[in-house]
Amino acid sequence: MELIDRQLHDLKSGDLIEIIYYDGDAYVKRTGLISGIFPKEKEIRVVDTRISFENIYSIRAD
């Protein structure tokens, strides 16, 4: 989780990322632009998908 926290700190809206996260039943891989990072809500939004920080498995910035 510490690595994810550091990566999130370095990202900003408009960055292109590949993110793997848990979506209730399975892990999902998504590539897209960050449309928002919301520290208070502990969420990142990739295009129109909201992803909780705690469900993130990995992030790779392109």
PyMOL Python script that loads the backbone (N, CA, C, O; Angstrom):
from pymol import cmd

cmd.read_pdbstr("""\
ATOM      1  N   MET A   1       0.820  -1.194   0.000  1.00  0.00           N
ATOM      2  CA  MET A   1       0.000   0.000   0.000  1.00  0.00           C
ATOM      3  C   MET A   1       0.863   1.256   0.000  1.00  0.00           C
ATOM      4  O   MET A   1       0.472   2.274  -0.571  1.00  0.00           O
ATOM      5  N   GLU A   2       2.028   1.194   0.632  1.00  0.00           N
ATOM      6  CA  GLU A   2       2.929   2.350   0.663  1.00  0.00           C
ATOM      7  C   GLU A   2       3.365   2.735  -0.748  1.00  0.00           C
ATOM      8  O   GLU A   2       3.423   3.921  -1.075  1.00  0.00           O
ATOM      9  N   LEU A   3       3.669   1.750  -1.581  1.00  0.00           N
ATOM     10  CA  LEU A   3       4.066   2.019  -2.962  1.00  0.00           C
ATOM     11  C   LEU A   3       2.921   2.696  -3.729  1.00  0.00           C
ATOM     12  O   LEU A   3       3.149   3.651  -4.472  1.00  0.00           O
ATOM     13  N   ILE A   4       1.709   2.206  -3.550  1.00  0.00           N
ATOM     14  CA  ILE A   4       0.539   2.796  -4.204  1.00  0.00           C
ATOM     15  C   ILE A   4       0.374   4.248  -3.758  1.00  0.00           C
ATOM     16  O   ILE A   4       0.105   5.123  -4.580  1.00  0.00           O
ATOM     17  N   ASP A   5       0.534   4.506  -2.463  1.00  0.00           N
ATOM     18  CA  ASP A   5       0.423   5.879  -1.949  1.00  0.00           C
ATOM     19  C   ASP A   5       1.432   6.801  -2.614  1.00  0.00           C
ATOM     20  O   ASP A   5       1.089   7.917  -3.005  1.00  0.00           O
ATOM     21  N   ARG A   6       2.668   6.347  -2.746  1.00  0.00           N
ATOM     22  CA  ARG A   6       3.701   7.168  -3.394  1.00  0.00           C
ATOM     23  C   ARG A   6       3.369   7.412  -4.865  1.00  0.00           C
ATOM     24  O   ARG A   6       3.540   8.521  -5.370  1.00  0.00           O
ATOM     25  N   GLN A   7       2.898   6.378  -5.540  1.00  0.00           N
ATOM     26  CA  GLN A   7       2.547   6.529  -6.952  1.00  0.00           C
ATOM     27  C   GLN A   7       1.392   7.512  -7.122  1.00  0.00           C
ATOM     28  O   GLN A   7       1.424   8.354  -8.019  1.00  0.00           O
ATOM     29  N   LEU A   8       0.385   7.415  -6.278  1.00  0.00           N
ATOM     30  CA  LEU A   8      -0.756   8.326  -6.363  1.00  0.00           C
ATOM     31  C   LEU A   8      -0.320   9.769  -6.143  1.00  0.00           C
ATOM     32  O   LEU A   8      -0.845  10.685  -6.777  1.00  0.00           O
ATOM     33  N   HIS A   9       0.626   9.968  -5.256  1.00  0.00           N
ATOM     34  CA  HIS A   9       1.123  11.316  -4.957  1.00  0.00           C
ATOM     35  C   HIS A   9       1.787  11.950  -6.184  1.00  0.00           C
ATOM     36  O   HIS A   9       1.732  13.167  -6.363  1.00  0.00           O
ATOM     37  N   ASP A  10       2.414  11.119  -7.029  1.00  0.00           N
ATOM     38  CA  ASP A  10       3.136  11.611  -8.201  1.00  0.00           C
ATOM     39  C   ASP A  10       2.243  11.804  -9.426  1.00  0.00           C
ATOM     40  O   ASP A  10       2.681  12.385 -10.419  1.00  0.00           O
ATOM     41  N   LEU A  11       0.996  11.325  -9.370  1.00  0.00           N
ATOM     42  CA  LEU A  11       0.092  11.409 -10.514  1.00  0.00           C
ATOM     43  C   LEU A  11      -0.745  12.676 -10.457  1.00  0.00           C
ATOM     44  O   LEU A  11      -0.916  13.290  -9.404  1.00  0.00           O
ATOM     45  N   LYS A  12      -1.269  13.053 -11.637  1.00  0.00           N
ATOM     46  CA  LYS A  12      -2.160  14.216 -11.711  1.00  0.00           C
ATOM     47  C   LYS A  12      -3.208  13.979 -12.791  1.00  0.00           C
ATOM     48  O   LYS A  12      -3.062  13.094 -13.634  1.00  0.00           O
ATOM     49  N   SER A  13      -4.253  14.775 -12.753  1.00  0.00           N
ATOM     50  CA  SER A  13      -5.302  14.668 -13.769  1.00  0.00           C
ATOM     51  C   SER A  13      -4.691  14.842 -15.159  1.00  0.00           C
ATOM     52  O   SER A  13      -3.841  15.704 -15.382  1.00  0.00           O
ATOM     53  N   GLY A  14      -5.147  14.002 -16.084  1.00  0.00           N
ATOM     54  CA  GLY A  14      -4.651  14.053 -17.449  1.00  0.00           C
ATOM     55  C   GLY A  14      -3.560  13.035 -17.738  1.00  0.00           C
ATOM     56  O   GLY A  14      -3.249  12.778 -18.901  1.00  0.00           O
ATOM     57  N   ASP A  15      -2.964  12.442 -16.676  1.00  0.00           N
ATOM     58  CA  ASP A  15      -1.935  11.415 -16.888  1.00  0.00           C
ATOM     59  C   ASP A  15      -2.582  10.151 -17.439  1.00  0.00           C
ATOM     60  O   ASP A  15      -3.688   9.783 -17.044  1.00  0.00           O
ATOM     61  N   LEU A  16      -1.884   9.498 -18.350  1.00  0.00           N
ATOM     62  CA  LEU A  16      -2.329   8.215 -18.882  1.00  0.00           C
ATOM     63  C   LEU A  16      -1.761   7.118 -17.995  1.00  0.00           C
ATOM     64  O   LEU A  16      -0.551   7.058 -17.775  1.00  0.00           O
ATOM     65  N   ILE A  17      -2.635   6.243 -17.480  1.00  0.00           N
ATOM     66  CA  ILE A  17      -2.188   5.165 -16.600  1.00  0.00           C
ATOM     67  C   ILE A  17      -2.798   3.831 -17.003  1.00  0.00           C
ATOM     68  O   ILE A  17      -3.802   3.762 -17.712  1.00  0.00           O
ATOM     69  N   GLU A  18      -2.153   2.781 -16.525  1.00  0.00           N
ATOM     70  CA  GLU A  18      -2.731   1.446 -16.563  1.00  0.00           C
ATOM     71  C   GLU A  18      -2.907   1.053 -15.102  1.00  0.00           C
ATOM     72  O   GLU A  18      -1.943   1.070 -14.336  1.00  0.00           O
ATOM     73  N   ILE A  19      -4.104   0.705 -14.717  1.00  0.00           N
ATOM     74  CA  ILE A  19      -4.401   0.403 -13.325  1.00  0.00           C
ATOM     75  C   ILE A  19      -5.070  -0.962 -13.234  1.00  0.00           C
ATOM     76  O   ILE A  19      -5.931  -1.300 -14.046  1.00  0.00           O
ATOM     77  N   ILE A  20      -4.667  -1.733 -12.247  1.00  0.00           N
ATOM     78  CA  ILE A  20      -5.309  -3.009 -11.952  1.00  0.00           C
ATOM     79  C   ILE A  20      -5.949  -2.852 -10.583  1.00  0.00           C
ATOM     80  O   ILE A  20      -5.288  -2.453  -9.624  1.00  0.00           O
ATOM     81  N   TYR A  21      -7.229  -3.164 -10.492  1.00  0.00           N
ATOM     82  CA  TYR A  21      -7.953  -2.982  -9.241  1.00  0.00           C
ATOM     83  C   TYR A  21      -9.000  -4.078  -9.066  1.00  0.00           C
ATOM     84  O   TYR A  21      -9.425  -4.713 -10.030  1.00  0.00           O
ATOM     85  N   TYR A  22      -9.403  -4.283  -7.819  1.00  0.00           N
ATOM     86  CA  TYR A  22     -10.416  -5.278  -7.503  1.00  0.00           C
ATOM     87  C   TYR A  22     -11.791  -4.643  -7.635  1.00  0.00           C
ATOM     88  O   TYR A  22     -12.049  -3.577  -7.077  1.00  0.00           O
ATOM     89  N   ASP A  23     -12.673  -5.307  -8.381  1.00  0.00           N
ATOM     90  CA  ASP A  23     -14.002  -4.761  -8.653  1.00  0.00           C
ATOM     91  C   ASP A  23     -15.100  -5.706  -8.150  1.00  0.00           C
ATOM     92  O   ASP A  23     -16.014  -6.059  -8.896  1.00  0.00           O
ATOM     93  N   GLY A  24     -15.001  -6.107  -6.891  1.00  0.00           N
ATOM     94  CA  GLY A  24     -16.044  -6.939  -6.294  1.00  0.00           C
ATOM     95  C   GLY A  24     -15.919  -8.421  -6.557  1.00  0.00           C
ATOM     96  O   GLY A  24     -15.946  -9.214  -5.617  1.00  0.00           O
ATOM     97  N   ASP A  25     -15.783  -8.819  -7.818  1.00  0.00           N
ATOM     98  CA  ASP A  25     -15.717 -10.238  -8.170  1.00  0.00           C
ATOM     99  C   ASP A  25     -14.369 -10.658  -8.735  1.00  0.00           C
ATOM    100  O   ASP A  25     -13.987 -11.825  -8.650  1.00  0.00           O
ATOM    101  N   ALA A  26     -13.654  -9.703  -9.311  1.00  0.00           N
ATOM    102  CA  ALA A  26     -12.411 -10.043  -9.996  1.00  0.00           C
ATOM    103  C   ALA A  26     -11.527  -8.807 -10.112  1.00  0.00           C
ATOM    104  O   ALA A  26     -11.953  -7.681  -9.853  1.00  0.00           O
ATOM    105  N   TYR A  27     -10.288  -9.056 -10.508  1.00  0.00           N
ATOM    106  CA  TYR A  27      -9.381  -7.947 -10.785  1.00  0.00           C
ATOM    107  C   TYR A  27      -9.611  -7.478 -12.222  1.00  0.00           C
ATOM    108  O   TYR A  27      -9.807  -8.283 -13.133  1.00  0.00           O
ATOM    109  N   VAL A  28      -9.581  -6.167 -12.398  1.00  0.00           N
ATOM    110  CA  VAL A  28      -9.839  -5.549 -13.693  1.00  0.00           C
ATOM    111  C   VAL A  28      -8.632  -4.698 -14.063  1.00  0.00           C
ATOM    112  O   VAL A  28      -8.081  -3.986 -13.224  1.00  0.00           O
ATOM    113  N   LYS A  29      -8.226  -4.779 -15.336  1.00  0.00           N
ATOM    114  CA  LYS A  29      -7.149  -3.919 -15.830  1.00  0.00           C
ATOM    115  C   LYS A  29      -7.763  -2.868 -16.735  1.00  0.00           C
ATOM    116  O   LYS A  29      -8.514  -3.182 -17.658  1.00  0.00           O
ATOM    117  N   ARG A  30      -7.431  -1.608 -16.454  1.00  0.00           N
ATOM    118  CA  ARG A  30      -8.001  -0.508 -17.239  1.00  0.00           C
ATOM    119  C   ARG A  30      -6.889   0.462 -17.598  1.00  0.00           C
ATOM    120  O   ARG A  30      -6.015   0.756 -16.782  1.00  0.00           O
ATOM    121  N   THR A  31      -6.933   0.951 -18.815  1.00  0.00           N
ATOM    122  CA  THR A  31      -6.001   1.972 -19.270  1.00  0.00           C
ATOM    123  C   THR A  31      -6.818   3.197 -19.656  1.00  0.00           C
ATOM    124  O   THR A  31      -7.823   3.100 -20.360  1.00  0.00           O
ATOM    125  N   GLY A  32      -6.363   4.350 -19.180  1.00  0.00           N
ATOM    126  CA  GLY A  32      -7.077   5.569 -19.512  1.00  0.00           C
ATOM    127  C   GLY A  32      -6.472   6.779 -18.838  1.00  0.00           C
ATOM    128  O   GLY A  32      -5.486   6.681 -18.108  1.00  0.00           O
ATOM    129  N   LEU A  33      -7.079   7.921 -19.096  1.00  0.00           N
ATOM    130  CA  LEU A  33      -6.620   9.178 -18.511  1.00  0.00           C
ATOM    131  C   LEU A  33      -7.251   9.383 -17.141  1.00  0.00           C
ATOM    132  O   LEU A  33      -8.424   9.078 -16.928  1.00  0.00           O
ATOM    133  N   ILE A  34      -6.457   9.902 -16.225  1.00  0.00           N
ATOM    134  CA  ILE A  34      -6.984  10.245 -14.906  1.00  0.00           C
ATOM    135  C   ILE A  34      -7.843  11.495 -15.061  1.00  0.00           C
ATOM    136  O   ILE A  34      -7.377  12.524 -15.550  1.00  0.00           O
ATOM    137  N   SER A  35      -9.091  11.395 -14.644  1.00  0.00           N
ATOM    138  CA  SER A  35      -9.961  12.569 -14.698  1.00  0.00           C
ATOM    139  C   SER A  35     -10.090  13.224 -13.332  1.00  0.00           C
ATOM    140  O   SER A  35     -10.676  14.301 -13.221  1.00  0.00           O
ATOM    141  N   GLY A  36      -9.552  12.594 -12.286  1.00  0.00           N
ATOM    142  CA  GLY A  36      -9.548  13.216 -10.967  1.00  0.00           C
ATOM    143  C   GLY A  36      -8.967  12.293  -9.912  1.00  0.00           C
ATOM    144  O   GLY A  36      -9.094  11.071  -9.993  1.00  0.00           O
ATOM    145  N   ILE A  37      -8.324  12.901  -8.919  1.00  0.00           N
ATOM    146  CA  ILE A  37      -7.832  12.182  -7.750  1.00  0.00           C
ATOM    147  C   ILE A  37      -8.447  12.881  -6.543  1.00  0.00           C
ATOM    148  O   ILE A  37      -8.319  14.096  -6.389  1.00  0.00           O
ATOM    149  N   PHE A  38      -9.114  12.112  -5.690  1.00  0.00           N
ATOM    150  CA  PHE A  38      -9.869  12.662  -4.575  1.00  0.00           C
ATOM    151  C   PHE A  38      -9.373  12.076  -3.255  1.00  0.00           C
ATOM    152  O   PHE A  38      -9.897  11.066  -2.785  1.00  0.00           O
ATOM    153  N   PRO A  39      -8.356  12.713  -2.653  1.00  0.00           N
ATOM    154  CA  PRO A  39      -7.767  12.185  -1.410  1.00  0.00           C
ATOM    155  C   PRO A  39      -8.766  12.070  -0.256  1.00  0.00           C
ATOM    156  O   PRO A  39      -8.709  11.101   0.501  1.00  0.00           O
ATOM    157  N   LYS A  40      -9.676  13.029  -0.104  1.00  0.00           N
ATOM    158  CA  LYS A  40     -10.646  12.965   1.001  1.00  0.00           C
ATOM    159  C   LYS A  40     -11.559  11.751   0.872  1.00  0.00           C
ATOM    160  O   LYS A  40     -11.880  11.096   1.864  1.00  0.00           O
ATOM    161  N   GLU A  41     -11.972  11.459  -0.349  1.00  0.00           N
ATOM    162  CA  GLU A  41     -12.841  10.308  -0.606  1.00  0.00           C
ATOM    163  C   GLU A  41     -12.041   9.023  -0.814  1.00  0.00           C
ATOM    164  O   GLU A  41     -12.612   7.935  -0.891  1.00  0.00           O
ATOM    165  N   LYS A  42     -10.717   9.156  -0.905  1.00  0.00           N
ATOM    166  CA  LYS A  42      -9.809   8.030  -1.159  1.00  0.00           C
ATOM    167  C   LYS A  42     -10.191   7.302  -2.443  1.00  0.00           C
ATOM    168  O   LYS A  42     -10.321   6.079  -2.478  1.00  0.00           O
ATOM    169  N   GLU A  43     -10.367   8.105  -3.506  1.00  0.00           N
ATOM    170  CA  GLU A  43     -10.736   7.566  -4.809  1.00  0.00           C
ATOM    171  C   GLU A  43      -9.926   8.223  -5.910  1.00  0.00           C
ATOM    172  O   GLU A  43      -9.480   9.364  -5.798  1.00  0.00           O
ATOM    173  N   ILE A  44      -9.755   7.461  -6.974  1.00  0.00           N
ATOM    174  CA  ILE A  44      -9.196   7.993  -8.210  1.00  0.00           C
ATOM    175  C   ILE A  44     -10.247   7.736  -9.282  1.00  0.00           C
ATOM    176  O   ILE A  44     -10.944   6.722  -9.246  1.00  0.00           O
ATOM    177  N   ARG A  45     -10.356   8.645 -10.221  1.00  0.00           N
ATOM    178  CA  ARG A  45     -11.295   8.460 -11.321  1.00  0.00           C
ATOM    179  C   ARG A  45     -10.489   8.333 -12.604  1.00  0.00           C
ATOM    180  O   ARG A  45      -9.709   9.221 -12.949  1.00  0.00           O
ATOM    181  N   VAL A  46     -10.683   7.226 -13.308  1.00  0.00           N
ATOM    182  CA  VAL A  46     -10.051   6.986 -14.610  1.00  0.00           C
ATOM    183  C   VAL A  46     -11.177   7.037 -15.622  1.00  0.00           C
ATOM    184  O   VAL A  46     -12.064   6.184 -15.632  1.00  0.00           O
ATOM    185  N   VAL A  47     -11.129   8.050 -16.472  1.00  0.00           N
ATOM    186  CA  VAL A  47     -12.212   8.402 -17.392  1.00  0.00           C
ATOM    187  C   VAL A  47     -13.471   8.616 -16.539  1.00  0.00           C
ATOM    188  O   VAL A  47     -13.581   9.648 -15.876  1.00  0.00           O
ATOM    189  N   ASP A  48     -14.417   7.679 -16.537  1.00  0.00           N
ATOM    190  CA  ASP A  48     -15.623   7.851 -15.717  1.00  0.00           C
ATOM    191  C   ASP A  48     -15.784   6.753 -14.667  1.00  0.00           C
ATOM    192  O   ASP A  48     -16.861   6.595 -14.093  1.00  0.00           O
ATOM    193  N   THR A  49     -14.711   5.990 -14.415  1.00  0.00           N
ATOM    194  CA  THR A  49     -14.744   4.917 -13.430  1.00  0.00           C
ATOM    195  C   THR A  49     -14.096   5.376 -12.131  1.00  0.00           C
ATOM    196  O   THR A  49     -12.936   5.789 -12.120  1.00  0.00           O
ATOM    197  N   ARG A  50     -14.853   5.301 -11.031  1.00  0.00           N
ATOM    198  CA  ARG A  50     -14.308   5.640  -9.716  1.00  0.00           C
ATOM    199  C   ARG A  50     -13.720   4.381  -9.091  1.00  0.00           C
ATOM    200  O   ARG A  50     -14.354   3.327  -9.068  1.00  0.00           O
ATOM    201  N   ILE A  51     -12.487   4.511  -8.583  1.00  0.00           N
ATOM    202  CA  ILE A  51     -11.778   3.370  -8.007  1.00  0.00           C
ATOM    203  C   ILE A  51     -11.290   3.772  -6.622  1.00  0.00           C
ATOM    204  O   ILE A  51     -10.602   4.780  -6.466  1.00  0.00           O
ATOM    205  N   SER A  52     -11.648   2.985  -5.627  1.00  0.00           N
ATOM    206  CA  SER A  52     -11.207   3.229  -4.268  1.00  0.00           C
ATOM    207  C   SER A  52      -9.713   2.917  -4.153  1.00  0.00           C
ATOM    208  O   SER A  52      -9.231   1.931  -4.711  1.00  0.00           O
ATOM    209  N   PHE A  53      -8.988   3.767  -3.424  1.00  0.00           N
ATOM    210  CA  PHE A  53      -7.555   3.537  -3.229  1.00  0.00           C
ATOM    211  C   PHE A  53      -7.295   2.133  -2.678  1.00  0.00           C
ATOM    212  O   PHE A  53      -6.336   1.477  -3.086  1.00  0.00           O
ATOM    213  N   GLU A  54      -8.132   1.675  -1.765  1.00  0.00           N
ATOM    214  CA  GLU A  54      -7.881   0.378  -1.122  1.00  0.00           C
ATOM    215  C   GLU A  54      -8.080  -0.807  -2.065  1.00  0.00           C
ATOM    216  O   GLU A  54      -7.627  -1.911  -1.760  1.00  0.00           O
ATOM    217  N   ASN A  55      -8.751  -0.602  -3.210  1.00  0.00           N
ATOM    218  CA  ASN A  55      -8.952  -1.686  -4.176  1.00  0.00           C
ATOM    219  C   ASN A  55      -7.873  -1.740  -5.249  1.00  0.00           C
ATOM    220  O   ASN A  55      -7.886  -2.638  -6.090  1.00  0.00           O
ATOM    221  N   ILE A  56      -6.942  -0.795  -5.232  1.00  0.00           N
ATOM    222  CA  ILE A  56      -5.894  -0.745  -6.255  1.00  0.00           C
ATOM    223  C   ILE A  56      -4.840  -1.806  -5.972  1.00  0.00           C
ATOM    224  O   ILE A  56      -4.315  -1.907  -4.862  1.00  0.00           O
ATOM    225  N   TYR A  57      -4.543  -2.591  -6.998  1.00  0.00           N
ATOM    226  CA  TYR A  57      -3.481  -3.598  -6.917  1.00  0.00           C
ATOM    227  C   TYR A  57      -2.174  -3.035  -7.466  1.00  0.00           C
ATOM    228  O   TYR A  57      -1.114  -3.214  -6.866  1.00  0.00           O
ATOM    229  N   SER A  58      -2.254  -2.353  -8.610  1.00  0.00           N
ATOM    230  CA  SER A  58      -1.041  -1.752  -9.186  1.00  0.00           C
ATOM    231  C   SER A  58      -1.426  -0.594 -10.118  1.00  0.00           C
ATOM    232  O   SER A  58      -2.529  -0.529 -10.661  1.00  0.00           O
ATOM    233  N   ILE A  59      -0.458   0.309 -10.269  1.00  0.00           N
ATOM    234  CA  ILE A  59      -0.616   1.444 -11.176  1.00  0.00           C
ATOM    235  C   ILE A  59       0.668   1.581 -11.975  1.00  0.00           C
ATOM    236  O   ILE A  59       1.764   1.474 -11.426  1.00  0.00           O
ATOM    237  N   ARG A  60       0.528   1.818 -13.277  1.00  0.00           N
ATOM    238  CA  ARG A  60       1.687   2.091 -14.109  1.00  0.00           C
ATOM    239  C   ARG A  60       1.379   3.306 -14.961  1.00  0.00           C
ATOM    240  O   ARG A  60       0.419   3.314 -15.731  1.00  0.00           O
ATOM    241  N   ALA A  61       2.196   4.325 -14.816  1.00  0.00           N
ATOM    242  CA  ALA A  61       2.025   5.531 -15.631  1.00  0.00           C
ATOM    243  C   ALA A  61       2.750   5.335 -16.944  1.00  0.00           C
ATOM    244  O   ALA A  61       3.872   4.829 -16.972  1.00  0.00           O
ATOM    245  N   ASP A  62       2.112   5.736 -18.033  1.00  0.00           N
ATOM    246  CA  ASP A  62       2.752   5.620 -19.355  1.00  0.00           C
ATOM    247  C   ASP A  62       3.466   6.886 -19.718  1.00  0.00           C
ATOM    248  O   ASP A  62       4.062   6.972 -20.792  1.00  0.00           O
TER     249      ASP A  62
END
""", "prot")
cmd.dss("prot")
cmd.show_as("cartoon", "prot")
cmd.util.cbc("prot")
cmd.orient("prot")
